[in-house]
């Protein structure tokens, strides 16, 4: 059963390049309600835990290094069909393959530095949101 919440992170490249406001505006204009949000820096241990599913992949070390190089914006978003709709809004992982108007087409610079994370399932959305937010931080 689909839930109405998903998790996102504006990655260090998006924060460094000053895209927080424009990305959040695009998210809001697409009908998502922000129910939790914070600017934070994740540690190496946190990044390794969060991306543990990729720990056997050759890009894992680069991913951890990238995600810990600067602050991120973590957020939980609410909307009917949140996971699916948000995946459509962010576009393909590779910005060269992303549809026009998607967040990654507009703000990503490469497949590795692709501006934003979006949960790929309802279960992962719940786990990822709980990883970054305590219950009292969600509204």
TIVO-2410 file (N, C-alpha, C; in nm, 3 decimals):
# residues 139
REC num residu      c1      c2      c3 atome chaine
REC   1      X   0.084  -0.118   0.000     N      A
REC   1      X   0.000   0.000   0.000    CA      A
REC   1      X   0.089   0.126   0.000     C      A
REC   2      X   0.061   0.218  -0.087     N      A
REC   2      X   0.139   0.341  -0.097    CA      A
REC   2      X   0.111   0.431   0.023     C      A
REC   3      X   0.216   0.495   0.068     N      A
REC   3      X   0.201   0.593   0.175    CA      A
REC   3      X   0.204   0.732   0.114     C      A
REC   4      X   0.183   0.830   0.195     N      A
REC   4      X   0.181   0.966   0.147    CA      A
REC   4      X   0.305   1.046   0.187     C      A
REC   5      X   0.411   0.976   0.229     N      A
REC   5      X   0.534   1.045   0.267    CA      A
REC   5      X   0.654   0.986   0.196     C      A
REC   6      X   0.749   1.073   0.169     N      A
REC   6      X   0.877   1.029   0.114    CA      A
REC   6      X   0.987   1.110   0.179     C      A
REC   7      X   1.109   1.064   0.159     N      A
REC   7      X   1.226   1.130   0.216    CA      A
REC   7      X   1.312   1.184   0.103     C      A
REC   8      X   1.372   1.299   0.126     N      A
REC   8      X   1.467   1.356   0.032    CA      A
REC   8      X   1.584   1.419   0.104     C      A
REC   9      X   1.694   1.425   0.033     N      A
REC   9      X   1.810   1.502   0.077    CA      A
REC   9      X   1.854   1.589  -0.039     C      A
REC  10      X   1.876   1.716  -0.012     N      A
REC  10      X   1.945   1.801  -0.107    CA      A
REC  10      X   2.093   1.778  -0.076     C      A
REC  11      X   2.164   1.726  -0.171     N      A
REC  11      X   2.301   1.680  -0.150    CA      A
REC  11      X   2.400   1.796  -0.142     C      A
REC  12      X   2.523   1.768  -0.097     N      A
REC  12      X   2.622   1.875  -0.081    CA      A
REC  12      X   2.642   1.963  -0.204     C      A
REC  13      X   2.636   1.906  -0.324     N      A
REC  13      X   2.655   1.988  -0.443    CA      A
REC  13      X   2.544   2.091  -0.459     C      A
REC  14      X   2.420   2.052  -0.433     N      A
REC  14      X   2.308   2.146  -0.443    CA      A
REC  14      X   2.320   2.256  -0.338     C      A
REC  15      X   2.362   2.220  -0.217     N      A
REC  15      X   2.380   2.319  -0.110    CA      A
REC  15      X   2.494   2.414  -0.147     C      A
REC  16      X   2.608   2.357  -0.188     N      A
REC  16      X   2.725   2.438  -0.224    CA      A
REC  16      X   2.695   2.536  -0.337     C      A
REC  17      X   2.613   2.493  -0.432     N      A
REC  17      X   2.583   2.575  -0.549    CA      A
REC  17      X   2.466   2.672  -0.528     C      A
REC  18      X   2.415   2.679  -0.405     N      A
REC  18      X   2.312   2.776  -0.372    CA      A
REC  18      X   2.173   2.744  -0.424     C      A
REC  19      X   2.143   2.615  -0.441     N      A
REC  19      X   2.014   2.577  -0.499    CA      A
REC  19      X   1.908   2.537  -0.398     C      A
REC  20      X   1.931   2.555  -0.269     N      A
REC  20      X   1.833   2.513  -0.169    CA      A
REC  20      X   1.697   2.577  -0.195     C      A
REC  21      X   1.694   2.707  -0.206     N      A
REC  21      X   1.568   2.778  -0.222    CA      A
REC  21      X   1.493   2.740  -0.348     C      A
REC  22      X   1.563   2.734  -0.460     N      A
REC  22      X   1.495   2.703  -0.586    CA      A
REC  22      X   1.445   2.559  -0.590     C      A
REC  23      X   1.521   2.466  -0.530     N      A
REC  23      X   1.474   2.327  -0.527    CA      A
REC  23      X   1.354   2.315  -0.434     C      A
REC  24      X   1.360   2.377  -0.317     N      A
REC  24      X   1.245   2.371  -0.225    CA      A
REC  24      X   1.122   2.436  -0.287     C      A
REC  25      X   1.142   2.543  -0.362     N      A
REC  25      X   1.029   2.609  -0.429    CA      A
REC  25      X   0.967   2.515  -0.532     C      A
REC  26      X   1.050   2.443  -0.607     N      A
REC  26      X   1.000   2.347  -0.706    CA      A
REC  26      X   0.924   2.234  -0.639     C      A
REC  27      X   0.975   2.186  -0.526     N      A
REC  27      X   0.908   2.080  -0.450    CA      A
REC  27      X   0.771   2.129  -0.402     C      A
REC  28      X   0.768   2.247  -0.345     N      A
REC  28      X   0.642   2.304  -0.295    CA      A
REC  28      X   0.543   2.329  -0.409     C      A
REC  29      X   0.591   2.382  -0.520     N      A
REC  29      X   0.504   2.410  -0.634    CA      A
REC  29      X   0.448   2.282  -0.695     C      A
REC  30      X   0.512   2.169  -0.669     N      A
REC  30      X   0.465   2.041  -0.720    CA      A
REC  30      X   0.366   1.974  -0.626     C      A
REC  31      X   0.325   2.046  -0.522     N      A
REC  31      X   0.220   1.997  -0.434    CA      A
REC  31      X   0.266   1.922  -0.311     C      A
REC  32      X   0.396   1.918  -0.286     N      A
REC  32      X   0.447   1.851  -0.166    CA      A
REC  32      X   0.443   1.945  -0.047     C      A
REC  33      X   0.407   1.891   0.067     N      A
REC  33      X   0.410   1.963   0.194    CA      A
REC  33      X   0.533   1.914   0.270     C      A
REC  34      X   0.613   2.005   0.320     N      A
REC  34      X   0.730   1.968   0.399    CA      A
REC  34      X   0.685   1.946   0.543     C      A
REC  35      X   0.703   1.824   0.594     N      A
REC  35      X   0.660   1.792   0.730    CA      A
REC  35      X   0.777   1.777   0.827     C      A
REC  36      X   0.899   1.779   0.774     N      A
REC  36      X   1.021   1.780   0.856    CA      A
REC  36      X   1.133   1.829   0.766     C      A
REC  37      X   1.223   1.913   0.821     N      A
REC  37      X   1.335   1.960   0.741    CA      A
REC  37      X   1.445   2.013   0.831     C      A
REC  38      X   1.571   1.986   0.790     N      A
REC  38      X   1.683   2.044   0.861    CA      A
REC  38      X   1.807   2.048   0.773     C      A
REC  39      X   1.890   2.148   0.799     N      A
REC  39      X   2.022   2.158   0.740    CA      A
REC  39      X   2.115   2.090   0.838     C      A
REC  40      X   2.190   1.993   0.789     N      A
REC  40      X   2.275   1.914   0.879    CA      A
REC  40      X   2.397   1.864   0.803     C      A
REC  41      X   2.492   1.814   0.874     N      A
REC  41      X   2.611   1.752   0.814    CA      A
REC  41      X   2.615   1.608   0.861     C      A
REC  42      X   2.623   1.515   0.769     N      A
REC  42      X   2.628   1.375   0.810    CA      A
REC  42      X   2.774   1.332   0.825     C      A
REC  43      X   2.796   1.246   0.922     N      A
REC  43      X   2.930   1.195   0.949    CA      A
REC  43      X   2.963   1.081   0.853     C      A
REC  44      X   3.088   1.043   0.851     N      A
REC  44      X   3.130   0.930   0.768    CA      A
REC  44      X   3.055   0.804   0.811     C      A
REC  45      X   3.045   0.781   0.941     N      A
REC  45      X   2.975   0.662   0.992    CA      A
REC  45      X   2.828   0.665   0.951     C      A
REC  46      X   2.765   0.782   0.959     N      A
REC  46      X   2.624   0.794   0.918    CA      A
REC  46      X   2.609   0.767   0.769     C      A
REC  47      X   2.698   0.822   0.688     N      A
REC  47      X   2.690   0.800   0.543    CA      A
REC  47      X   2.710   0.653   0.510     C      A
REC  48      X   2.804   0.589   0.576     N      A
REC  48      X   2.828   0.447   0.552    CA      A
REC  48      X   2.706   0.364   0.590     C      A
REC  49      X   2.641   0.401   0.699     N      A
REC  49      X   2.521   0.329   0.741    CA      A
REC  49      X   2.404   0.356   0.646     C      A
REC  50      X   2.384   0.482   0.611     N      A
REC  50      X   2.273   0.519   0.525    CA      A
REC  50      X   2.283   0.452   0.388     C      A
REC  51      X   2.404   0.445   0.335     N      A
REC  51      X   2.427   0.388   0.202    CA      A
REC  51      X   2.481   0.245   0.207     C      A
REC  52      X   2.460   0.175   0.317     N      A
REC  52      X   2.513   0.040   0.334    CA      A
REC  52      X   2.472  -0.054   0.221     C      A
REC  53      X   2.356  -0.033   0.163     N      A
REC  53      X   2.310  -0.117   0.053    CA      A
REC  53      X   2.408  -0.114  -0.065     C      A
REC  54      X   2.488  -0.010  -0.074     N      A
REC  54      X   2.584   0.005  -0.184    CA      A
REC  54      X   2.727  -0.029  -0.144     C      A
REC  55      X   2.750  -0.083  -0.024     N      A
REC  55      X   2.887  -0.096   0.025    CA      A
REC  55      X   2.976  -0.189  -0.055     C      A
REC  56      X   2.921  -0.275  -0.139     N      A
REC  56      X   3.002  -0.363  -0.223    CA      A
REC  56      X   3.025  -0.303  -0.362     C      A
REC  57      X   2.966  -0.192  -0.389     N      A
REC  57      X   2.978  -0.131  -0.521    CA      A
REC  57      X   3.106  -0.048  -0.529     C      A
REC  58      X   3.163  -0.037  -0.649     N      A
REC  58      X   3.290   0.035  -0.663    CA      A
REC  58      X   3.283   0.183  -0.630     C      A
REC  59      X   3.165   0.243  -0.637     N      A
REC  59      X   3.151   0.387  -0.611    CA      A
REC  59      X   3.125   0.419  -0.464     C      A
REC  60      X   3.118   0.319  -0.377     N      A
REC  60      X   3.078   0.341  -0.237    CA      A
REC  60      X   3.168   0.443  -0.167     C      A
REC  61      X   3.298   0.428  -0.177     N      A
REC  61      X   3.390   0.521  -0.110    CA      A
REC  61      X   3.372   0.664  -0.159     C      A
REC  62      X   3.358   0.681  -0.289     N      A
REC  62      X   3.336   0.815  -0.345    CA      A
REC  62      X   3.203   0.874  -0.298     C      A
REC  63      X   3.102   0.789  -0.290     N      A
REC  63      X   2.971   0.833  -0.244    CA      A
REC  63      X   2.978   0.882  -0.100     C      A
REC  64      X   3.042   0.807  -0.013     N      A
REC  64      X   3.055   0.847   0.127    CA      A
REC  64      X   3.134   0.978   0.137     C      A
REC  65      X   3.243   0.988   0.063     N      A
REC  65      X   3.324   1.110   0.065    CA      A
REC  65      X   3.243   1.231   0.018     C      A
REC  66      X   3.169   1.212  -0.090     N      A
REC  66      X   3.085   1.320  -0.143    CA      A
REC  66      X   2.979   1.363  -0.043     C      A
REC  67      X   2.910   1.268   0.015     N      A
REC  67      X   2.798   1.300   0.104    CA      A
REC  67      X   2.842   1.363   0.236     C      A
REC  68      X   2.969   1.351   0.270     N      A
REC  68      X   3.019   1.408   0.396    CA      A
REC  68      X   3.102   1.534   0.375     C      A
REC  69      X   3.115   1.580   0.252     N      A
REC  69      X   3.202   1.696   0.226    CA      A
REC  69      X   3.139   1.829   0.264     C      A
REC  70      X   3.009   1.831   0.287     N      A
REC  70      X   2.943   1.955   0.324    CA      A
REC  70      X   2.803   1.927   0.372     C      A
REC  71      X   2.732   2.033   0.412     N      A
REC  71      X   2.597   2.015   0.464    CA      A
REC  71      X   2.500   1.963   0.359     C      A
REC  72      X   2.395   1.902   0.409     N      A
REC  72      X   2.283   1.856   0.328    CA      A
REC  72      X   2.155   1.911   0.389     C      A
REC  73      X   2.049   1.911   0.312     N      A
REC  73      X   1.916   1.943   0.365    CA      A
REC  73      X   1.837   1.813   0.361     C      A
REC  74      X   1.797   1.765   0.476     N      A
REC  74      X   1.714   1.645   0.485    CA      A
REC  74      X   1.570   1.689   0.505     C      A
REC  75      X   1.478   1.619   0.438     N      A
REC  75      X   1.337   1.658   0.451    CA      A
REC  75      X   1.246   1.538   0.430     C      A
REC  76      X   1.134   1.543   0.497     N      A
REC  76      X   1.025   1.448   0.474    CA      A
REC  76      X   0.913   1.526   0.409     C      A
REC  77      X   0.865   1.471   0.299     N      A
REC  77      X   0.763   1.538   0.219    CA      A
REC  77      X   0.634   1.458   0.221     C      A
REC  78      X   0.524   1.527   0.211     N      A
REC  78      X   0.394   1.461   0.214    CA      A
REC  78      X   0.312   1.503   0.092     C      A
REC  79      X   0.250   1.404   0.031     N      A
REC  79      X   0.162   1.424  -0.084    CA      A
REC  79      X   0.106   1.287  -0.119     C      A
REC  80      X  -0.011   1.281  -0.176     N      A
REC  80      X  -0.063   1.154  -0.223    CA      A
REC  80      X   0.035   1.098  -0.328     C      A
REC  81      X   0.063   0.968  -0.320     N      A
REC  81      X   0.160   0.902  -0.409    CA      A
REC  81      X   0.298   0.969  -0.403     C      A
REC  82      X   0.341   1.001  -0.281     N      A
REC  82      X   0.461   1.081  -0.260    CA      A
REC  82      X   0.586   1.020  -0.323     C      A
REC  83      X   0.612   0.892  -0.301     N      A
REC  83      X   0.736   0.832  -0.351    CA      A
REC  83      X   0.740   0.839  -0.503     C      A
REC  84      X   0.637   0.792  -0.567     N      A
REC  84      X   0.632   0.789  -0.713    CA      A
REC  84      X   0.637   0.930  -0.772     C      A
REC  85      X   0.556   1.020  -0.719     N      A
REC  85      X   0.553   1.156  -0.772    CA      A
REC  85      X   0.687   1.226  -0.753     C      A
REC  86      X   0.753   1.201  -0.639     N      A
REC  86      X   0.881   1.268  -0.616    CA      A
REC  86      X   0.989   1.211  -0.707     C      A
REC  87      X   0.988   1.080  -0.730     N      A
REC  87      X   1.085   1.020  -0.822    CA      A
REC  87      X   1.068   1.081  -0.962     C      A
REC  88      X   0.947   1.106  -1.002     N      A
REC  88      X   0.922   1.171  -1.132    CA      A
REC  88      X   0.976   1.313  -1.130     C      A
REC  89      X   0.953   1.386  -1.021     N      A
REC  89      X   0.999   1.524  -1.010    CA      A
REC  89      X   1.151   1.536  -1.014     C      A
REC  90      X   1.221   1.443  -0.951     N      A
REC  90      X   1.368   1.456  -0.948    CA      A
REC  90      X   1.433   1.411  -1.077     C      A
REC  91      X   1.375   1.316  -1.148     N      A
REC  91      X   1.431   1.272  -1.274    CA      A
REC  91      X   1.533   1.161  -1.259     C      A
REC  92      X   1.586   1.117  -1.372     N      A
REC  92      X   1.682   1.007  -1.376    CA      A
REC  92      X   1.811   1.042  -1.299     C      A
REC  93      X   1.874   0.938  -1.245     N      A
REC  93      X   1.999   0.955  -1.169    CA      A
REC  93      X   2.104   1.030  -1.251     C      A
REC  94      X   2.115   0.995  -1.376     N      A
REC  94      X   2.207   1.064  -1.466    CA      A
REC  94      X   2.135   1.186  -1.523     C      A
REC  95      X   2.182   1.307  -1.491     N      A
REC  95      X   2.110   1.426  -1.537    CA      A
REC  95      X   2.101   1.434  -1.690     C      A
REC  96      X   2.193   1.371  -1.762     N      A
REC  96      X   2.186   1.370  -1.908    CA      A
REC  96      X   2.063   1.294  -1.957     C      A
REC  97      X   2.016   1.200  -1.876     N      A
REC  97      X   1.898   1.120  -1.911    CA      A
REC  97      X   1.770   1.173  -1.849     C      A
REC  98      X   1.781   1.272  -1.762     N      A
REC  98      X   1.664   1.324  -1.691    CA      A
REC  98      X   1.576   1.408  -1.784     C      A
REC  99      X   1.447   1.400  -1.760     N      A
REC  99      X   1.351   1.477  -1.840    CA      A
REC  99      X   1.367   1.626  -1.814     C      A
REC 100      X   1.339   1.705  -1.915     N      A
REC 100      X   1.343   1.851  -1.900    CA      A
REC 100      X   1.252   1.894  -1.786     C      A
REC 101      X   1.299   1.991  -1.709     N      A
REC 101      X   1.222   2.045  -1.599    CA      A
REC 101      X   1.237   1.971  -1.468     C      A
REC 102      X   1.300   1.853  -1.469     N      A
REC 102      X   1.321   1.780  -1.344    CA      A
REC 102      X   1.434   1.844  -1.264     C      A
REC 103      X   1.435   1.816  -1.135     N      A
REC 103      X   1.536   1.875  -1.048    CA      A
REC 103      X   1.676   1.837  -1.094     C      A
REC 104      X   1.697   1.712  -1.127     N      A
REC 104      X   1.832   1.671  -1.169    CA      A
REC 104      X   1.871   1.732  -1.304     C      A
REC 105      X   1.779   1.746  -1.394     N      A
REC 105      X   1.810   1.809  -1.523    CA      A
REC 105      X   1.852   1.954  -1.499     C      A
REC 106      X   1.785   2.021  -1.406     N      A
REC 106      X   1.811   2.162  -1.380    CA      A
REC 106      X   1.935   2.187  -1.293     C      A
REC 107      X   1.962   2.099  -1.195     N      A
REC 107      X   2.061   2.132  -1.093    CA      A
REC 107      X   2.176   2.032  -1.075     C      A
REC 108      X   2.166   1.913  -1.130     N      A
REC 108      X   2.273   1.815  -1.115    CA      A
REC 108      X   2.384   1.843  -1.215     C      A
REC 109      X   2.506   1.807  -1.178     N      A
REC 109      X   2.618   1.829  -1.268    CA      A
REC 109      X   2.674   1.698  -1.324     C      A
REC 110      X   2.642   1.587  -1.260     N      A
REC 110      X   2.691   1.457  -1.307    CA      A
REC 110      X   2.607   1.347  -1.241     C      A
REC 111      X   2.633   1.225  -1.281     N      A
REC 111      X   2.563   1.112  -1.221    CA      A
REC 111      X   2.599   1.099  -1.073     C      A
REC 112      X   2.723   1.128  -1.038     N      A
REC 112      X   2.767   1.119  -0.898    CA      A
REC 112      X   2.721   1.238  -0.815     C      A
REC 113      X   2.722   1.355  -0.875     N      A
REC 113      X   2.678   1.476  -0.805    CA      A
REC 113      X   2.546   1.518  -0.867     C      A
REC 114      X   2.440   1.448  -0.822     N      A
REC 114      X   2.310   1.463  -0.887    CA      A
REC 114      X   2.208   1.541  -0.805     C      A
REC 115      X   2.257   1.625  -0.716     N      A
REC 115      X   2.178   1.729  -0.647    CA      A
REC 115      X   2.080   1.681  -0.541     C      A
REC 116      X   2.014   1.568  -0.561     N      A
REC 116      X   1.906   1.533  -0.471    CA      A
REC 116      X   1.888   1.381  -0.462     C      A
REC 117      X   1.850   1.337  -0.343     N      A
REC 117      X   1.814   1.197  -0.320    CA      A
REC 117      X   1.663   1.190  -0.302     C      A
REC 118      X   1.604   1.084  -0.353     N      A
REC 118      X   1.463   1.058  -0.329    CA      A
REC 118      X   1.444   0.911  -0.300     C      A
REC 119      X   1.369   0.879  -0.199     N      A
REC 119      X   1.344   0.739  -0.163    CA      A
REC 119      X   1.285   0.664  -0.281     C      A
REC 120      X   1.322   0.536  -0.292     N      A
REC 120      X   1.275   0.457  -0.406    CA      A
REC 120      X   1.159   0.364  -0.372     C      A
REC 121      X   1.115   0.364  -0.247     N      A
REC 121      X   1.001   0.282  -0.207    CA      A
REC 121      X   0.941   0.340  -0.080     C      A
REC 122      X   0.819   0.298  -0.050     N      A
REC 122      X   0.755   0.343   0.074    CA      A
REC 122      X   0.832   0.295   0.196     C      A
REC 123      X   0.879   0.170   0.194     N      A
REC 123      X   0.955   0.118   0.308    CA      A
REC 123      X   1.083   0.197   0.328     C      A
REC 124      X   1.156   0.223   0.219     N      A
REC 124      X   1.279   0.300   0.232    CA      A
REC 124      X   1.252   0.442   0.275     C      A
REC 125      X   1.143   0.500   0.231     N      A
REC 125      X   1.107   0.636   0.273    CA      A
REC 125      X   1.090   0.641   0.424     C      A
REC 126      X   1.023   0.543   0.479     N      A
REC 126      X   1.002   0.539   0.624    CA      A
REC 126      X   1.134   0.520   0.698     C      A
REC 127      X   1.216   0.428   0.651     N      A
REC 127      X   1.345   0.402   0.717    CA      A
REC 127      X   1.438   0.523   0.706     C      A
REC 128      X   1.446   0.582   0.588     N      A
REC 128      X   1.535   0.696   0.567    CA      A
REC 128      X   1.489   0.818   0.647     C      A
REC 129      X   1.359   0.840   0.653     N      A
REC 129      X   1.308   0.950   0.734    CA      A
REC 129      X   1.340   0.930   0.881     C      A
REC 130      X   1.320   0.808   0.930     N      A
REC 130      X   1.350   0.777   1.070    CA      A
REC 130      X   1.499   0.786   1.100     C      A
REC 131      X   1.582   0.762   1.001     N      A
REC 131      X   1.727   0.771   1.018    CA      A
REC 131      X   1.768   0.916   1.049     C      A
REC 132      X   1.702   1.011   0.986     N      A
REC 132      X   1.740   1.153   0.999    CA      A
REC 132      X   1.656   1.233   1.097     C      A
REC 133      X   1.537   1.184   1.133     N      A
REC 133      X   1.448   1.263   1.216    CA      A
REC 133      X   1.391   1.182   1.332     C      A
REC 134      X   1.387   1.244   1.449     N      A
REC 134      X   1.314   1.186   1.563    CA      A
REC 134      X   1.166   1.216   1.542     C      A
REC 135      X   1.082   1.136   1.604     N      A
REC 135      X   0.938   1.154   1.590    CA      A
REC 135      X   0.892   1.295   1.623     C      A
REC 136      X   0.954   1.358   1.722     N      A
REC 136      X   0.913   1.493   1.762    CA      A
REC 136      X   0.953   1.599   1.660     C      A
REC 137      X   1.032   1.561   1.559     N      A
REC 137      X   1.074   1.655   1.455    CA      A
REC 137      X   0.985   1.649   1.331     C      A
REC 138      X   0.889   1.558   1.330     N      A
REC 138      X   0.800   1.542   1.215    CA      A
REC 138      X   0.661   1.594   1.250     C      A
REC 139      X   0.600   1.664   1.156     N      A
REC 139      X   0.470   1.725   1.182    CA      A
REC 139      X   0.368   1.682   1.080     C      A
***
